[in-house]
Amino acid sequence: MKKKNQTSSSNKYWLAGLSLFCILLMVLSLVSDKPEGPLKGIAGITVIPMQKGINQVGIWLGDISDNFDTLQDMKKENDRLQKKVDELITENNNLQEEKYELERLQELYKLDQNYADYKKTGAHVIGKDSGNWFSNFTIDKGSNDGIKVDMNVMAGSGLVGIVTKTGPTWSTVRSIIDDSSNVSGMALSTSDKCMVRGDLMLINDGRIRFEQMENNENKVQVGDQIVTSHISDKYLQGILIGYISEITVDSNNLTRSGYITPVVDFKNLQEVLVITTTKADLTGKEVK
């Protein structure tokens, strides 16, 4: 109880002292406004510097407040601008995607016109085997859309592959680069026939192999087109496969072989055209 009374008395003394100090400052402030007087010097030494200090503190606090408001405004503006930038980036990405899709569709349209004799339907690629290449992949059209096994598939500027399996709403396609693919082809300039064989190792170099072309007097050279031949049992005639990039005479001196640069980008297939007529439909023969 005694300690509490001592603390209370101490607080009273501090309060009284501060009150007297404030009264003294007020008196000195009033005296400092007078042109003359004995306390003018004391006021000049004590009150005026304190007033200047307080004013400086006030100005500093005011600057901090203004800077804080400015910082908050800048943050809000930065957030608004960042949101706008994000919207513009998204819009630009969408425009780029639409641009590339339009280019691909224009290629398909041109391809459709180049092979106008064949009826076709478009399809999207919705799945593929593991790896970098579209050697076997799935499209979003199936038996409900009239797709059948052995229908030829095209993209880019020519032949992609052939339908190997169908479901109600999907189909699988084996491309000509697959190791199990064999396509009967021919040189468009001379009609010399050959066999185009898939090879996933070779396609890493951007080429596929052809072989068994007769070594005769016909001049087949680099740059000549290789298309599907009329004797193919599954592939329709005249679909472009690619361009000869290398040709040599085999050691038996009876045949020639070499490499073809395919006209299809087998790394980036997104849309394809399916020819809705099979070779069997045209010949009336069922392929076993």
C-alpha positions as protocol buffer text, in pm:
chain_id: "A"
residue {
  index: 1
  type: MET
  ca { x: 0 y: 0 z: 0 }
}
residue {
  index: 2
  type: LYS
  ca { x: 288 y: 228 z: 87 }
}
residue {
  index: 3
  type: LYS
  ca { x: 459 y: 155 z: -244 }
}
residue {
  index: 4
  type: LYS
  ca { x: 141 y: 243 z: -433 }
}
residue {
  index: 5
  type: ASN
  ca { x: 119 y: 580 z: -253 }
}
residue {
  index: 6
  type: GLN
  ca { x: 481 y: 651 z: -340 }
}
residue {
  index: 7
  type: THR
  ca { x: 419 y: 578 z: -709 }
}
residue {
  index: 8
  type: SER
  ca { x: 109 y: 799 z: -710 }
}
residue {
  index: 9
  type: SER
  ca { x: 303 y: 1085 z: -548 }
}
residue {
  index: 10
  type: SER
  ca { x: 585 y: 1041 z: -800 }
}
residue {
  index: 11
  type: ASN
  ca { x: 339 y: 1061 z: -1090 }
}
residue {
  index: 12
  type: LYS
  ca { x: 189 y: 1377 z: -943 }
}
residue {
  index: 13
  type: TYR
  ca { x: 532 y: 1537 z: -924 }
}
residue {
  index: 14
  type: TRP
  ca { x: 606 y: 1446 z: -1287 }
}
residue {
  index: 15
  type: LEU
  ca { x: 272 y: 1585 z: -1397 }
}
residue {
  index: 16
  type: ALA
  ca { x: 324 y: 1905 z: -1202 }
}
residue {
  index: 17
  type: GLY
  ca { x: 673 y: 1942 z: -1344 }
}
residue {
  index: 18
  type: LEU
  ca { x: 557 y: 1892 z: -1702 }
}
residue {
  index: 19
  type: SER
  ca { x: 275 y: 2141 z: -1646 }
}
residue {
  index: 20
  type: LEU
  ca { x: 516 y: 2401 z: -1517 }
}
residue {
  index: 21
  type: PHE
  ca { x: 750 y: 2333 z: -1809 }
}
residue {
  index: 22
  type: CYS
  ca { x: 466 y: 2384 z: -2058 }
}
residue {
  index: 23
  type: ILE
  ca { x: 357 y: 2705 z: -1883 }
}
residue {
  index: 24
  type: LEU
  ca { x: 718 y: 2826 z: -1894 }
}
residue {
  index: 25
  type: LEU
  ca { x: 738 y: 2750 z: -2267 }
}
residue {
  index: 26
  type: MET
  ca { x: 415 y: 2940 z: -2327 }
}
residue {
  index: 27
  type: VAL
  ca { x: 542 y: 3244 z: -2130 }
}
residue {
  index: 28
  type: LEU
  ca { x: 873 y: 3235 z: -2312 }
}
residue {
  index: 29
  type: SER
  ca { x: 692 y: 3207 z: -2643 }
}
residue {
  index: 30
  type: LEU
  ca { x: 487 y: 3516 z: -2562 }
}
residue {
  index: 31
  type: VAL
  ca { x: 799 y: 3700 z: -2449 }
}
residue {
  index: 32
  type: SER
  ca { x: 985 y: 3601 z: -2767 }
}
residue {
  index: 33
  type: ASP
  ca { x: 721 y: 3789 z: -2970 }
}
residue {
  index: 34
  type: LYS
  ca { x: 809 y: 4116 z: -2792 }
}
residue {
  index: 35
  type: PRO
  ca { x: 1087 y: 4324 z: -2949 }
}
residue {
  index: 36
  type: GLU
  ca { x: 1263 y: 4386 z: -2617 }
}
residue {
  index: 37
  type: GLY
  ca { x: 1279 y: 4245 z: -2266 }
}
residue {
  index: 38
  type: PRO
  ca { x: 1511 y: 4067 z: -2026 }
}
residue {
  index: 39
  type: LEU
  ca { x: 1374 y: 3728 z: -2121 }
}
residue {
  index: 40
  type: LYS
  ca { x: 1418 y: 3790 z: -2492 }
}
residue {
  index: 41
  type: GLY
  ca { x: 1764 y: 3638 z: -2486 }
}
residue {
  index: 42
  type: ILE
  ca { x: 1655 y: 3334 z: -2290 }
}
residue {
  index: 43
  type: ALA
  ca { x: 1362 y: 3279 z: -2527 }
}
residue {
  index: 44
  type: GLY
  ca { x: 1594 y: 3310 z: -2824 }
}
residue {
  index: 45
  type: ILE
  ca { x: 1815 y: 3038 z: -2680 }
}
residue {
  index: 46
  type: THR
  ca { x: 1541 y: 2798 z: -2565 }
}
residue {
  index: 47
  type: VAL
  ca { x: 1199 y: 2846 z: -2723 }
}
residue {
  index: 48
  type: ILE
  ca { x: 1290 y: 2950 z: -3076 }
}
residue {
  index: 49
  type: PRO
  ca { x: 1525 y: 2653 z: -3140 }
}
residue {
  index: 50
  type: MET
  ca { x: 1263 y: 2422 z: -2992 }
}
residue {
  index: 51
  type: GLN
  ca { x: 996 y: 2573 z: -3216 }
}
residue {
  index: 52
  type: LYS
  ca { x: 1219 y: 2529 z: -3518 }
}
residue {
  index: 53
  type: GLY
  ca { x: 1288 y: 2171 z: -3415 }
}
residue {
  index: 54
  type: ILE
  ca { x: 919 y: 2099 z: -3369 }
}
residue {
  index: 55
  type: ASN
  ca { x: 843 y: 2261 z: -3704 }
}
residue {
  index: 56
  type: GLN
  ca { x: 1110 y: 2047 z: -3872 }
}
residue {
  index: 57
  type: VAL
  ca { x: 968 y: 1736 z: -3707 }
}
residue {
  index: 58
  type: GLY
  ca { x: 622 y: 1836 z: -3828 }
}
residue {
  index: 59
  type: ILE
  ca { x: 748 y: 1894 z: -4180 }
}
residue {
  index: 60
  type: TRP
  ca { x: 931 y: 1558 z: -4173 }
}
residue {
  index: 61
  type: LEU
  ca { x: 623 y: 1375 z: -4051 }
}
residue {
  index: 62
  type: GLY
  ca { x: 419 y: 1552 z: -4317 }
}
residue {
  index: 63
  type: ASP
  ca { x: 665 y: 1443 z: -4585 }
}
residue {
  index: 64
  type: ILE
  ca { x: 649 y: 1084 z: -4458 }
}
residue {
  index: 65
  type: SER
  ca { x: 271 y: 1094 z: -4473 }
}
residue {
  index: 66
  type: ASP
  ca { x: 276 y: 1239 z: -4825 }
}
residue {
  index: 67
  type: ASN
  ca { x: 535 y: 983 z: -4937 }
}
residue {
  index: 68
  type: PHE
  ca { x: 328 y: 703 z: -4785 }
}
residue {
  index: 69
  type: ASP
  ca { x: 18 y: 820 z: -4971 }
}
residue {
  index: 70
  type: THR
  ca { x: 221 y: 850 z: -5290 }
}
residue {
  index: 71
  type: LEU
  ca { x: 364 y: 502 z: -5238 }
}
residue {
  index: 72
  type: GLN
  ca { x: 16 y: 358 z: -5188 }
}
residue {
  index: 73
  type: ASP
  ca { x: -108 y: 533 z: -5502 }
}
residue {
  index: 74
  type: MET
  ca { x: 192 y: 403 z: -5697 }
}
residue {
  index: 75
  type: LYS
  ca { x: 129 y: 50 z: -5569 }
}
residue {
  index: 76
  type: LYS
  ca { x: -234 y: 65 z: -5680 }
}
residue {
  index: 77
  type: GLU
  ca { x: -129 y: 200 z: -6020 }
}
residue {
  index: 78
  type: ASN
  ca { x: 137 y: -69 z: -6052 }
}
residue {
  index: 79
  type: ASP
  ca { x: -119 y: -340 z: -5970 }
}
residue {
  index: 80
  type: ARG
  ca { x: -356 y: -193 z: -6229 }
}
residue {
  index: 81
  type: LEU
  ca { x: -83 y: -180 z: -6494 }
}
residue {
  index: 82
  type: GLN
  ca { x: 35 y: -534 z: -6412 }
}
residue {
  index: 83
  type: LYS
  ca { x: -320 y: -661 z: -6452 }
}
residue {
  index: 84
  type: LYS
  ca { x: -342 y: -483 z: -6786 }
}
residue {
  index: 85
  type: VAL
  ca { x: -8 y: -633 z: -6897 }
}
residue {
  index: 86
  type: ASP
  ca { x: -129 y: -981 z: -6799 }
}
residue {
  index: 87
  type: GLU
  ca { x: -448 y: -927 z: -6999 }
}
residue {
  index: 88
  type: LEU
  ca { x: -249 y: -808 z: -7302 }
}
residue {
  index: 89
  type: ILE
  ca { x: -12 y: -1107 z: -7278 }
}
residue {
  index: 90
  type: THR
  ca { x: -307 y: -1346 z: -7267 }
}
residue {
  index: 91
  type: GLU
  ca { x: -472 y: -1168 z: -7558 }
}
residue {
  index: 92
  type: ASN
  ca { x: -149 y: -1176 z: -7758 }
}
residue {
  index: 93
  type: ASN
  ca { x: -103 y: -1548 z: -7689 }
}
residue {
  index: 94
  type: ASN
  ca { x: -458 y: -1615 z: -7804 }
}
residue {
  index: 95
  type: LEU
  ca { x: -401 y: -1413 z: -8121 }
}
residue {
  index: 96
  type: GLN
  ca { x: -77 y: -1600 z: -8190 }
}
residue {
  index: 97
  type: GLU
  ca { x: -251 y: -1933 z: -8138 }
}
residue {
  index: 98
  type: GLU
  ca { x: -533 y: -1828 z: -8371 }
}
residue {
  index: 99
  type: LYS
  ca { x: -277 y: -1711 z: -8627 }
}
residue {
  index: 100
  type: TYR
  ca { x: -93 y: -2045 z: -8625 }
}
residue {
  index: 101
  type: GLU
  ca { x: -420 y: -2236 z: -8638 }
}
residue {
  index: 102
  type: LEU
  ca { x: -530 y: -2028 z: -8935 }
}
residue {
  index: 103
  type: GLU
  ca { x: -200 y: -2102 z: -9112 }
}
residue {
  index: 104
  type: ARG
  ca { x: -245 y: -2474 z: -9050 }
}
residue {
  index: 105
  type: LEU
  ca { x: -603 y: -2466 z: -9173 }
}
residue {
  index: 106
  type: GLN
  ca { x: -492 y: -2277 z: -9482 }
}
residue {
  index: 107
  type: GLU
  ca { x: -238 y: -2554 z: -9548 }
}
residue {
  index: 108
  type: LEU
  ca { x: -511 y: -2816 z: -9509 }
}
residue {
  index: 109
  type: TYR
  ca { x: -738 y: -2620 z: -9742 }
}
residue {
  index: 110
  type: LYS
  ca { x: -461 y: -2602 z: -10002 }
}
residue {
  index: 111
  type: LEU
  ca { x: -396 y: -2974 z: -9956 }
}
residue {
  index: 112
  type: ASP
  ca { x: -765 y: -3043 z: -9998 }
}
residue {
  index: 113
  type: GLN
  ca { x: -766 y: -2849 z: -10324 }
}
residue {
  index: 114
  type: ASN
  ca { x: -457 y: -3033 z: -10451 }
}
residue {
  index: 115
  type: TYR
  ca { x: -635 y: -3365 z: -10400 }
}
residue {
  index: 116
  type: ALA
  ca { x: -984 y: -3252 z: -10491 }
}
residue {
  index: 117
  type: ASP
  ca { x: -1070 y: -3589 z: -10648 }
}
residue {
  index: 118
  type: TYR
  ca { x: -1075 y: -3751 z: -10304 }
}
residue {
  index: 119
  type: LYS
  ca { x: -1346 y: -3685 z: -10047 }
}
residue {
  index: 120
  type: LYS
  ca { x: -1199 y: -3590 z: -9711 }
}
residue {
  index: 121
  type: THR
  ca { x: -1290 y: -3495 z: -9357 }
}
residue {
  index: 122
  type: GLY
  ca { x: -1086 y: -3297 z: -9106 }
}
residue {
  index: 123
  type: ALA
  ca { x: -986 y: -3426 z: -8763 }
}
residue {
  index: 124
  type: HIS
  ca { x: -785 y: -3311 z: -8463 }
}
residue {
  index: 125
  type: VAL
  ca { x: -500 y: -3507 z: -8312 }
}
residue {
  index: 126
  type: ILE
  ca { x: -592 y: -3584 z: -7949 }
}
residue {
  index: 127
  type: GLY
  ca { x: -321 y: -3828 z: -7842 }
}
residue {
  index: 128
  type: LYS
  ca { x: 4 y: -3997 z: -7938 }
}
residue {
  index: 129
  type: ASP
  ca { x: 255 y: -4261 z: -7832 }
}
residue {
  index: 130
  type: SER
  ca { x: 544 y: -4158 z: -7610 }
}
residue {
  index: 131
  type: GLY
  ca { x: 841 y: -3994 z: -7776 }
}
residue {
  index: 132
  type: ASN
  ca { x: 899 y: -3684 z: -7986 }
}
residue {
  index: 133
  type: TRP
  ca { x: 748 y: -3814 z: -8308 }
}
residue {
  index: 134
  type: PHE
  ca { x: 389 y: -3874 z: -8416 }
}
residue {
  index: 135
  type: SER
  ca { x: 455 y: -4230 z: -8531 }
}
residue {
  index: 136
  type: ASN
  ca { x: 125 y: -4359 z: -8390 }
}
residue {
  index: 137
  type: PHE
  ca { x: -145 y: -4118 z: -8277 }
}
residue {
  index: 138
  type: THR
  ca { x: -516 y: -4079 z: -8211 }
}
residue {
  index: 139
  type: ILE
  ca { x: -767 y: -3849 z: -8382 }
}
residue {
  index: 140
  type: ASP
  ca { x: -1111 y: -3731 z: -8269 }
}
residue {
  index: 141
  type: LYS
  ca { x: -1309 y: -3894 z: -8551 }
}
residue {
  index: 142
  type: GLY
  ca { x: -1425 y: -4255 z: -8556 }
}
residue {
  index: 143
  type: SER
  ca { x: -1678 y: -4500 z: -8699 }
}
residue {
  index: 144
  type: ASN
  ca { x: -1965 y: -4267 z: -8607 }
}
residue {
  index: 145
  type: ASP
  ca { x: -1810 y: -4018 z: -8850 }
}
residue {
  index: 146
  type: GLY
  ca { x: -1760 y: -4273 z: -9126 }
}
residue {
  index: 147
  type: ILE
  ca { x: -1391 y: -4339 z: -9056 }
}
residue {
  index: 148
  type: LYS
  ca { x: -1272 y: -4690 z: -9147 }
}
residue {
  index: 149
  type: VAL
  ca { x: -950 y: -4888 z: -9122 }
}
residue {
  index: 150
  type: ASP
  ca { x: -708 y: -4830 z: -9414 }
}
residue {
  index: 151
  type: MET
  ca { x: -827 y: -4479 z: -9489 }
}
residue {
  index: 152
  type: ASN
  ca { x: -533 y: -4260 z: -9589 }
}
residue {
  index: 153
  type: VAL
  ca { x: -442 y: -3962 z: -9371 }
}
residue {
  index: 154
  type: MET
  ca { x: -277 y: -3638 z: -9490 }
}
residue {
  index: 155
  type: ALA
  ca { x: -142 y: -3315 z: -9343 }
}
residue {
  index: 156
  type: GLY
  ca { x: 103 y: -3040 z: -9437 }
}
residue {
  index: 157
  type: SER
  ca { x: 168 y: -3105 z: -9805 }
}
residue {
  index: 158
  type: GLY
  ca { x: 114 y: -3477 z: -9833 }
}
residue {
  index: 159
  type: LEU
  ca { x: 90 y: -3823 z: -9681 }
}
residue {
  index: 160
  type: VAL
  ca { x: 91 y: -3880 z: -9305 }
}
residue {
  index: 161
  type: GLY
  ca { x: -13 y: -4244 z: -9277 }
}
residue {
  index: 162
  type: ILE
  ca { x: -309 y: -4478 z: -9256 }
}
residue {
  index: 163
  type: VAL
  ca { x: -593 y: -4555 z: -9015 }
}
residue {
  index: 164
  type: THR
  ca { x: -524 y: -4881 z: -8830 }
}
residue {
  index: 165
  type: LYS
  ca { x: -807 y: -4895 z: -8576 }
}
residue {
  index: 166
  type: THR
  ca { x: -1138 y: -4718 z: -8512 }
}
residue {
  index: 167
  type: GLY
  ca { x: -1375 y: -4661 z: -8224 }
}
residue {
  index: 168
  type: PRO
  ca { x: -1710 y: -4481 z: -8223 }
}
residue {
  index: 169
  type: THR
  ca { x: -1551 y: -4137 z: -8168 }
}
residue {
  index: 170
  type: TRP
  ca { x: -1179 y: -4196 z: -8226 }
}
residue {
  index: 171
  type: SER
  ca { x: -931 y: -4362 z: -8458 }
}
residue {
  index: 172
  type: THR
  ca { x: -563 y: -4454 z: -8441 }
}
residue {
  index: 173
  type: VAL
  ca { x: -324 y: -4366 z: -8722 }
}
residue {
  index: 174
  type: ARG
  ca { x: 13 y: -4524 z: -8807 }
}
residue {
  index: 175
  type: SER
  ca { x: 237 y: -4274 z: -8980 }
}
residue {
  index: 176
  type: ILE
  ca { x: 483 y: -4354 z: -9259 }
}
residue {
  index: 177
  type: ILE
  ca { x: 779 y: -4290 z: -9026 }
}
residue {
  index: 178
  type: ASP
  ca { x: 686 y: -4578 z: -8796 }
}
residue {
  index: 179
  type: ASP
  ca { x: 928 y: -4872 z: -8802 }
}
residue {
  index: 180
  type: SER
  ca { x: 650 y: -5106 z: -8917 }
}
residue {
  index: 181
  type: SER
  ca { x: 540 y: -4885 z: -9207 }
}
residue {
  index: 182
  type: ASN
  ca { x: 598 y: -4983 z: -9570 }
}
residue {
  index: 183
  type: VAL
  ca { x: 458 y: -4772 z: -9853 }
}
residue {
  index: 184
  type: SER
  ca { x: 476 y: -4851 z: -10223 }
}
residue {
  index: 185
  type: GLY
  ca { x: 599 y: -4532 z: -10387 }
}
residue {
  index: 186
  type: MET
  ca { x: 730 y: -4410 z: -10719 }
}
residue {
  index: 187
  type: ALA
  ca { x: 934 y: -4127 z: -10863 }
}
residue {
  index: 188
  type: LEU
  ca { x: 685 y: -3886 z: -11016 }
}
residue {
  index: 189
  type: SER
  ca { x: 922 y: -3783 z: -11297 }
}
residue {
  index: 190
  type: THR
  ca { x: 992 y: -4136 z: -11427 }
}
residue {
  index: 191
  type: SER
  ca { x: 728 y: -4361 z: -11262 }
}
residue {
  index: 192
  type: ASP
  ca { x: 1008 y: -4581 z: -11128 }
}
residue {
  index: 193
  type: LYS
  ca { x: 866 y: -4770 z: -10832 }
}
residue {
  index: 194
  type: CYS
  ca { x: 1028 y: -4810 z: -10492 }
}
residue {
  index: 195
  type: MET
  ca { x: 949 y: -4912 z: -10135 }
}
residue {
  index: 196
  type: VAL
  ca { x: 942 y: -4639 z: -9869 }
}
residue {
  index: 197
  type: ARG
  ca { x: 1019 y: -4776 z: -9525 }
}
residue {
  index: 198
  type: GLY
  ca { x: 964 y: -4608 z: -9190 }
}
residue {
  index: 199
  type: ASP
  ca { x: 1254 y: -4566 z: -8952 }
}
residue {
  index: 200
  type: LEU
  ca { x: 1227 y: -4368 z: -8627 }
}
residue {
  index: 201
  type: MET
  ca { x: 1605 y: -4344 z: -8606 }
}
residue {
  index: 202
  type: LEU
  ca { x: 1635 y: -4187 z: -8950 }
}
residue {
  index: 203
  type: ILE
  ca { x: 1356 y: -3936 z: -8893 }
}
residue {
  index: 204
  type: ASN
  ca { x: 1573 y: -3779 z: -8622 }
}
residue {
  index: 205
  type: ASP
  ca { x: 1780 y: -3655 z: -8918 }
}
residue {
  index: 206
  type: GLY
  ca { x: 1464 y: -3541 z: -9098 }
}
residue {
  index: 207
  type: ARG
  ca { x: 1456 y: -3820 z: -9357 }
}
residue {
  index: 208
  type: ILE
  ca { x: 1312 y: -4161 z: -9439 }
}
residue {
  index: 209
  type: ARG
  ca { x: 1454 y: -4436 z: -9660 }
}
residue {
  index: 210
  type: PHE
  ca { x: 1348 y: -4571 z: -9997 }
}
residue {
  index: 211
  type: GLU
  ca { x: 1485 y: -4883 z: -10165 }
}
residue {
  index: 212
  type: GLN
  ca { x: 1426 y: -5142 z: -10439 }
}
residue {
  index: 213
  type: MET
  ca { x: 1410 y: -4883 z: -10718 }
}
residue {
  index: 214
  type: GLU
  ca { x: 1520 y: -5040 z: -11045 }
}
residue {
  index: 215
  type: ASN
  ca { x: 1858 y: -4930 z: -11171 }
}
residue {
  index: 216
  type: ASN
  ca { x: 1775 y: -4848 z: -11532 }
}
residue {
  index: 217
  type: GLU
  ca { x: 1836 y: -4571 z: -11781 }
}
residue {
  index: 218
  type: ASN
  ca { x: 1578 y: -4341 z: -11623 }
}
residue {
  index: 219
  type: LYS
  ca { x: 1745 y: -4046 z: -11455 }
}
residue {
  index: 220
  type: VAL
  ca { x: 1609 y: -4009 z: -11106 }
}
residue {
  index: 221
  type: GLN
  ca { x: 1787 y: -3735 z: -10914 }
}
residue {
  index: 222
  type: VAL
  ca { x: 1793 y: -3532 z: -10596 }
}
residue {
  index: 223
  type: GLY
  ca { x: 1486 y: -3311 z: -10567 }
}
residue {
  index: 224
  type: ASP
  ca { x: 1250 y: -3545 z: -10753 }
}
residue {
  index: 225
  type: GLN
  ca { x: 914 y: -3611 z: -10590 }
}
residue {
  index: 226
  type: ILE
  ca { x: 822 y: -3949 z: -10448 }
}
residue {
  index: 227
  type: VAL
  ca { x: 446 y: -4021 z: -10443 }
}
residue {
  index: 228
  type: THR
  ca { x: 233 y: -4323 z: -10360 }
}
residue {
  index: 229
  type: SER
  ca { x: 228 y: -4566 z: -10650 }
}
residue {
  index: 230
  type: HIS
  ca { x: -68 y: -4711 z: -10836 }
}
residue {
  index: 231
  type: ILE
  ca { x: 24 y: -5065 z: -10727 }
}
residue {
  index: 232
  type: SER
  ca { x: -3 y: -4995 z: -10353 }
}
residue {
  index: 233
  type: ASP
  ca { x: -264 y: -5219 z: -10193 }
}
residue {
  index: 234
  type: LYS
  ca { x: -369 y: -4969 z: -9926 }
}
residue {
  index: 235
  type: TYR
  ca { x: -249 y: -4625 z: -10030 }
}
residue {
  index: 236
  type: LEU
  ca { x: -429 y: -4421 z: -10293 }
}
residue {
  index: 237
  type: GLN
  ca { x: -226 y: -4319 z: -10596 }
}
residue {
  index: 238
  type: GLY
  ca { x: -36 y: -3993 z: -10634 }
}
residue {
  index: 239
  type: ILE
  ca { x: -17 y: -3865 z: -10275 }
}
residue {
  index: 240
  type: LEU
  ca { x: 310 y: -3681 z: -10220 }
}
residue {
  index: 241
  type: ILE
  ca { x: 545 y: -3846 z: -9971 }
}
residue {
  index: 242
  type: GLY
  ca { x: 852 y: -3625 z: -10005 }
}
residue {
  index: 243
  type: TYR
  ca { x: 1156 y: -3525 z: -10211 }
}
residue {
  index: 244
  type: ILE
  ca { x: 1464 y: -3733 z: -10283 }
}
residue {
  index: 245
  type: SER
  ca { x: 1759 y: -3600 z: -10084 }
}
residue {
  index: 246
  type: GLU
  ca { x: 2011 y: -3873 z: -10171 }
}
residue {
  index: 247
  type: ILE
  ca { x: 2025 y: -4162 z: -10418 }
}
residue {
  index: 248
  type: THR
  ca { x: 2286 y: -4432 z: -10482 }
}
residue {
  index: 249
  type: VAL
  ca { x: 2323 y: -4751 z: -10685 }
}
residue {
  index: 250
  type: ASP
  ca { x: 2319 y: -5062 z: -10467 }
}
residue {
  index: 251
  type: SER
  ca { x: 2610 y: -5305 z: -10461 }
}
residue {
  index: 252
  type: ASN
  ca { x: 2415 y: -5555 z: -10673 }
}
residue {
  index: 253
  type: ASN
  ca { x: 2406 y: -5290 z: -10950 }
}
residue {
  index: 254
  type: LEU
  ca { x: 2042 y: -5385 z: -11011 }
}
residue {
  index: 255
  type: THR
  ca { x: 1862 y: -5147 z: -10777 }
}
residue {
  index: 256
  type: ARG
  ca { x: 1891 y: -4800 z: -10636 }
}
residue {
  index: 257
  type: SER
  ca { x: 1817 y: -4674 z: -10287 }
}
residue {
  index: 258
  type: GLY
  ca { x: 1842 y: -4349 z: -10095 }
}
residue {
  index: 259
  type: TYR
  ca { x: 1666 y: -4105 z: -9868 }
}
residue {
  index: 260
  type: ILE
  ca { x: 1358 y: -3885 z: -9883 }
}
residue {
  index: 261
  type: THR
  ca { x: 1283 y: -3561 z: -9701 }
}
residue {
  index: 262
  type: PRO
  ca { x: 914 y: -3596 z: -9606 }
}
residue {
  index: 263
  type: VAL
  ca { x: 675 y: -3307 z: -9667 }
}
residue {
  index: 264
  type: VAL
  ca { x: 496 y: -3354 z: -9334 }
}
residue {
  index: 265
  type: ASP
  ca { x: 622 y: -3220 z: -9000 }
}
residue {
  index: 266
  type: PHE
  ca { x: 589 y: -3535 z: -8789 }
}
residue {
  index: 267
  type: LYS
  ca { x: 683 y: -3349 z: -8473 }
}
residue {
  index: 268
  type: ASN
  ca { x: 396 y: -3101 z: -8476 }
}
residue {
  index: 269
  type: LEU
  ca { x: 78 y: -3265 z: -8600 }
}
residue {
  index: 270
  type: GLN
  ca { x: -240 y: -3100 z: -8474 }
}
residue {
  index: 271
  type: GLU
  ca { x: -494 y: -3129 z: -8756 }
}
residue {
  index: 272
  type: VAL
  ca { x: -518 y: -3386 z: -9035 }
}
residue {
  index: 273
  type: LEU
  ca { x: -734 y: -3473 z: -9333 }
}
residue {
  index: 274
  type: VAL
  ca { x: -872 y: -3824 z: -9364 }
}
residue {
  index: 275
  type: ILE
  ca { x: -957 y: -3943 z: -9715 }
}
residue {
  index: 276
  type: THR
  ca { x: -1292 y: -4114 z: -9670 }
}
residue {
  index: 277
  type: THR
  ca { x: -1238 y: -4354 z: -9960 }
}
residue {
  index: 278
  type: THR
  ca { x: -1012 y: -4656 z: -9921 }
}
residue {
  index: 279
  type: LYS
  ca { x: -814 y: -4829 z: -10192 }
}
residue {
  index: 280
  type: ALA
  ca { x: -1046 y: -5129 z: -10148 }
}
residue {
  index: 281
  type: ASP
  ca { x: -1348 y: -4905 z: -10214 }
}
residue {
  index: 282
  type: LEU
  ca { x: -1196 y: -4799 z: -10546 }
}
residue {
  index: 283
  type: THR
  ca { x: -1080 y: -5141 z: -10660 }
}
residue {
  index: 284
  type: GLY
  ca { x: -1366 y: -5342 z: -10515 }
}
residue {
  index: 285
  type: LYS
  ca { x: -1115 y: -5572 z: -10350 }
}
residue {
  index: 286
  type: GLU
  ca { x: -1101 y: -5627 z: -9979 }
}
residue {
  index: 287
  type: VAL
  ca { x: -748 y: -5598 z: -9840 }
}
residue {
  index: 288
  type: LYS
  ca { x: -657 y: -5877 z: -9603 }
}
